[in-house]
Every structure is written in structure tokens, then in C-alpha cells.
């Protein structure tokens, strides 16, 4: 099964359970099987810009997420950007049948999360914002460096 991707422009996926339900399809067919699919057939941009209180979420096994990110890279998408705000990358690990899947949220730290502490909601930091990536993150870094760092962790959510 491929990874699933979702663009949250309603601040509806801050709680991990709701993020899982939305991406899984419990609330309708909102997630896409590819990042490029979020543009409904139009050419996706080179940089996925997250303006305002928006987030990019993805769910799948490490291999599925890596494949989805590399597929997007091969279609010309190189970056995720949070203009004038720090990129915050949080994740949860969950059991799904015999597999463990990662749900990752990439969003502007201040505009999307505000005063909410994601750790209190059971999210864990994938990238420390203090030493992290600034306002942009490369898809290839997510695929090759950050996501493999959590592979093998048991699900806690």
C-alpha cells in the first residue's frame, strides 16, 4: 500500500488521532496516494509552500514514505517551505496490522502549532527546531536522513 499525503489548511490535524483518521479516510477521501496528487492533475511546484496555519502530513511505513518522497522529487518537488517561520517536523508511530507506520506533520512552528505543545499530544520531534532546518526542508533529507532515524521504533500511538 502506498504512503498517503494530506494538506491541512484548517488546523484539523494537530491531534494525532484526528490526523490518522483524516489520512486513513475516515472523514472522506481527503488524502492522496502521492504528493503530486495534492494538485489534482496540475503541475506541482518545486517548493511546497506552507503559508499561514497550514501543515503537510504523511502516513506510511518508512519504505512507503521514502518511496513517496522520492517519487515527488522525481516529479520536480524539491522543498517544503514555511516562509517567515521555523519548520516543525513532528511524528507518531502506530501499529497498523503487522506493520508500524509513521505519521509525520510538517508545519510552521508558530503559525500552525502556536501555544500548543505537540509533545503533550504524543507527537515526538523528528527534527529539533533549535538545531534544525530553518524555514525550508529538502525532500531528499526527509527521505534519506530523517525518516530512517525512526525506522524500527515500536508504535506508541
C-alpha positions, 0 to 999 in steps of 0.5 A: 500500500502506498504512503498517503499525503494530506494538506491541512489548511484548517488546523484539523490535524494537530491531534494525532488521532484526528490526523490518522483518521483524516489520512486513513479516510475516515472523514472522506477521501481527503488524502492522496496516494502521492504528493503530486496528487495534492494538485489534482492533475496540475503541475506541482511546484518545486517548493511546497509552500506552507503559508499561514496555519497550514501543515503537510502530513504523511502516513506510511511505513518508512519504505512507503514514505521514502518511496513517496518522497522520492517519487515527488522529487522525481516529479520536480518537488524539491522543498517544503517551505514555511516562509517567515517561520521555523519548520516543525517536523513532528511524528507518531508511530502506530501499529497498523496490522503487522506493520508500524507506520509513521505519521509525520506533520510538517508545519510552521512552528508558530503559525500552525502549532502556536501555544500548543505543545505537540509533545503533550499530544504524543507527537515526538520531534523528528527534527529539533527546531533549535538545531534544525532546518530553518524555514525550508526542508529538502525532500531528499533529507526527509527521505534519506536522513530523517525518516530512517532515524525512526525506522524500527521504533515500536508504535506508541500511538 
